[in-house]
Amino acid sequence: MAVYAIADLHLPARQKPMDVFGEHWKDHFLRISADWISRVTPEDLVLLPGDISWAMRLEEALEDLQSIGRLPGRKLLLRGNHDYWWSSVGRVRRALPEGMFALQNDSLFLDGRLYAGSRGWTLPGPECSEDDARIYNRERLRLEMSLKCARRLDAAAPITALMHYPPLAEGEAGFSDLLKAYGVTDCVYGHLHGAALYGAVRGERDGVRYHQVSCDGLGFRLYRLYD
């Protein structure tokens, strides 16, 4: 079994065109799908850490979820900051096609590996607002809840963490202390686009390997984590 990741699909609920953000986004999901079909087998797993659909309500997101569901492999979804359609995780799970899983405040044990995570938030800085600080601290609690759940499932299995926002930045620890404390081996995240991708943290930090997987940064191809 191989594990892949790709974030920020921004599927066109109600046919919202993505090429308004640049010509390189034209037909982006067709290109992603072609790469996906050529590489992913039914036994593989694809991690989707957020910003899946532009839909505002779950009913509007169903077509996008079904489009993903028709692609090969199993899929694990995490909510992003633009996934307004994702409200009750119970409703989301009931709506997902077979072989698709949703991660929220819990964890998944699959093929000998644990999966945990949280959306995250903007890392606090000198001009951090009270609202941002509150949401950031709430996301830390949610991430730790998910990691604790993982460790209750298995005390020693490797953990891959999914986050939407960057979990750390150069000179800012962010969520990295929690990832290290619970023995996370790999963390995939998205959210960044354009020039912001150049400053993304990649590679190993304190035993955790960080993988930036925004689809435009990958040339609209899936990122292979491991077999």
C-alpha positions as CSV (number, residue, x, y, z in Angstrom):
1,M,0.0,0.0,0.0
2,A,1.3,3.4,-0.9
3,V,0.2,6.7,0.8
4,Y,-0.2,9.9,-1.2
5,A,-1.2,13.4,-0.2
6,I,-2.6,16.5,-1.9
7,A,-4.3,19.5,-0.4
8,D,-6.4,22.5,-1.5
9,L,-8.3,20.8,-4.4
10,H,-10.8,23.7,-4.2
11,L,-13.3,21.7,-6.3
12,P,-15.7,23.9,-8.3
13,A,-18.9,23.6,-6.4
14,R,-21.5,25.4,-8.6
15,Q,-18.7,25.4,-11.3
16,K,-16.6,28.1,-9.7
17,P,-13.6,28.5,-12.0
18,M,-10.2,28.4,-10.4
19,D,-8.3,30.0,-13.3
20,V,-9.3,33.4,-11.9
21,F,-6.3,32.7,-9.6
22,G,-4.0,32.2,-12.5
23,E,-3.9,30.4,-15.9
24,H,-2.0,27.5,-14.2
25,W,-5.2,26.6,-12.4
26,K,-7.1,26.0,-15.6
27,D,-8.6,22.5,-15.6
28,H,-6.6,21.7,-12.5
29,F,-8.9,18.9,-11.3
30,L,-8.7,17.1,-14.7
31,R,-4.9,17.1,-14.4
32,I,-5.0,15.9,-10.8
33,S,-7.5,13.2,-11.7
34,A,-5.3,12.0,-14.6
35,D,-2.2,11.7,-12.4
36,W,-4.3,10.1,-9.6
37,I,-5.8,7.4,-12.0
38,S,-2.3,6.6,-13.4
39,R,-0.7,6.0,-10.0
40,V,-3.1,5.1,-7.3
41,T,-4.4,1.5,-6.8
42,P,-7.5,0.5,-4.8
43,E,-5.4,-0.5,-1.8
44,D,-3.6,2.9,-1.6
45,L,-4.5,5.8,0.6
46,V,-4.7,9.5,-0.4
47,L,-4.6,12.1,2.4
48,L,-6.6,15.3,1.6
49,P,-5.8,17.9,4.3
50,G,-8.4,20.6,3.7
51,D,-10.0,23.1,1.3
52,I,-11.7,20.3,-0.6
53,S,-14.8,22.2,-2.0
54,W,-16.0,25.8,-2.4
55,A,-19.5,24.6,-1.4
56,M,-21.2,26.5,1.4
57,R,-23.6,23.6,2.4
58,L,-23.1,19.8,2.5
59,E,-25.8,19.3,-0.1
60,E,-23.8,21.5,-2.5
61,A,-20.6,19.6,-1.8
62,L,-22.0,16.1,-2.6
63,E,-21.1,16.3,-6.3
64,D,-17.5,17.2,-5.4
65,L,-17.2,14.4,-2.8
66,Q,-18.6,11.9,-5.3
67,S,-16.0,13.1,-7.9
68,I,-13.3,12.3,-5.4
69,G,-15.0,9.0,-4.4
70,R,-14.9,7.8,-8.0
71,L,-11.1,8.0,-8.1
72,P,-9.1,4.9,-7.1
73,G,-7.9,4.3,-3.6
74,R,-9.1,5.1,-0.1
75,K,-9.3,8.8,1.0
76,L,-8.9,10.5,4.3
77,L,-10.3,14.1,4.5
78,L,-9.6,16.9,7.0
79,R,-11.4,20.2,7.1
80,G,-9.8,23.4,5.8
81,N,-10.6,27.0,6.4
82,H,-12.7,27.2,3.2
83,D,-14.7,24.0,3.8
84,Y,-17.8,25.8,5.0
85,W,-19.9,22.9,4.0
86,W,-18.3,20.8,6.7
87,S,-20.3,21.4,9.9
88,S,-21.4,18.3,11.7
89,V,-18.8,15.5,11.2
90,G,-21.5,12.9,11.7
91,R,-23.4,14.3,8.7
92,V,-20.2,14.5,6.6
93,R,-19.4,10.9,7.4
94,R,-22.8,9.7,6.4
95,A,-22.6,11.5,3.1
96,L,-19.1,10.2,2.1
97,P,-18.8,7.5,-0.6
98,E,-17.5,4.1,0.4
99,G,-13.8,4.1,1.2
100,M,-13.7,7.8,2.3
101,F,-13.0,8.8,5.9
102,A,-13.3,12.1,7.7
103,L,-10.9,13.1,10.5
104,Q,-12.1,15.4,13.3
105,N,-11.0,15.4,17.0
106,D,-10.3,11.6,16.6
107,S,-7.9,9.3,14.8
108,L,-7.8,6.4,12.3
109,F,-5.8,3.2,12.5
110,L,-5.2,1.9,9.0
111,D,-2.7,-0.7,7.8
112,G,-0.4,-0.4,10.8
113,R,-0.3,3.4,10.9
114,L,-2.2,6.0,12.9
115,Y,-3.6,9.1,11.4
116,A,-4.5,12.2,13.5
117,G,-4.7,15.9,13.0
118,S,-6.5,19.3,13.2
119,R,-7.1,22.2,10.9
120,G,-4.7,24.5,12.7
121,W,-4.7,28.2,12.5
122,T,-2.5,31.2,11.8
123,L,0.5,31.1,14.0
124,P,0.5,33.8,16.7
125,G,2.8,36.8,16.1
126,P,3.4,40.2,17.6
127,E,0.1,41.6,16.1
128,C,-2.0,38.5,16.9
129,S,-5.6,39.5,17.6
130,E,-7.6,38.1,20.5
131,D,-9.8,36.1,18.1
132,D,-6.8,34.6,16.4
133,A,-5.2,33.7,19.7
134,R,-8.4,32.1,20.9
135,I,-8.8,30.0,17.7
136,Y,-5.2,29.0,17.7
137,N,-5.4,27.8,21.3
138,R,-8.6,25.9,20.5
139,E,-6.9,24.2,17.6
140,R,-4.0,23.1,19.8
141,L,-6.6,21.5,22.1
142,R,-8.2,19.7,19.1
143,L,-4.9,18.5,17.8
144,E,-3.9,17.1,21.2
145,M,-7.3,15.5,21.5
146,S,-6.7,13.7,18.2
147,L,-3.2,12.7,19.1
148,K,-4.3,11.3,22.5
149,C,-7.0,9.3,20.7
150,A,-4.3,7.9,18.4
151,R,-2.2,6.8,21.3
152,R,-5.1,5.1,23.0
153,L,-5.6,3.1,19.8
154,D,-1.9,2.1,19.7
155,A,0.9,3.2,22.0
156,A,3.7,2.6,19.6
157,A,2.5,2.7,16.0
158,P,3.8,5.6,13.8
159,I,1.5,8.6,13.5
160,T,1.0,10.7,10.4
161,A,-0.6,14.1,11.2
162,L,-2.8,16.0,8.8
163,M,-3.1,19.8,9.2
164,H,-4.4,22.4,6.9
165,Y,-2.5,25.5,8.1
166,P,1.3,25.3,8.4
167,P,2.1,23.7,11.8
168,L,5.2,25.8,12.1
169,A,7.3,28.4,10.4
170,E,11.0,29.3,10.4
171,G,11.6,30.8,13.9
172,E,8.1,29.9,15.1
173,A,7.4,26.5,16.8
174,G,3.6,26.6,16.4
175,F,2.1,23.2,16.8
176,S,5.5,21.3,16.5
177,D,5.9,20.7,20.2
178,L,2.7,18.6,20.2
179,L,3.7,16.7,17.1
180,K,7.0,15.8,18.7
181,A,5.6,14.9,22.1
182,Y,3.2,12.3,20.7
183,G,5.8,10.8,18.4
184,V,4.5,12.0,15.0
185,T,6.8,10.9,12.2
186,D,5.2,12.8,9.3
187,C,3.0,15.8,9.0
188,V,1.3,16.9,5.8
189,Y,-0.2,20.4,5.4
190,G,-1.5,22.7,2.7
191,H,-3.1,26.2,2.7
192,L,-0.1,28.0,1.2
193,H,-0.2,29.3,-2.4
194,G,1.9,31.3,-4.8
195,A,4.9,33.1,-3.2
196,A,4.0,31.9,0.2
197,L,5.1,28.4,-0.9
198,Y,8.8,29.5,-1.0
199,G,8.9,30.0,2.7
200,A,7.2,26.7,3.6
201,V,8.9,24.4,6.1
202,R,9.8,21.1,4.5
203,G,12.0,18.2,5.7
204,E,12.8,17.0,9.2
205,R,12.6,19.1,12.3
206,D,13.1,17.4,15.7
207,G,12.3,14.0,14.3
208,V,9.1,15.1,12.4
209,R,9.1,15.1,8.6
210,Y,7.1,18.0,7.2
211,H,5.5,17.8,3.8
212,Q,3.9,20.8,2.1
213,V,1.2,19.4,-0.3
214,S,-0.8,22.3,-1.7
215,C,-1.8,21.1,-5.2
216,D,-0.5,24.1,-7.1
217,G,2.9,23.7,-5.3
218,L,2.9,20.1,-6.5
219,G,2.2,21.0,-10.1
220,F,-1.3,19.4,-9.6
221,R,0.2,15.9,-9.0
222,L,-0.1,13.7,-6.0
223,Y,2.7,13.7,-3.5
224,R,3.9,10.2,-2.5
225,L,4.8,9.9,1.2
226,Y,5.8,6.3,1.6
227,D,4.9,2.7,0.8
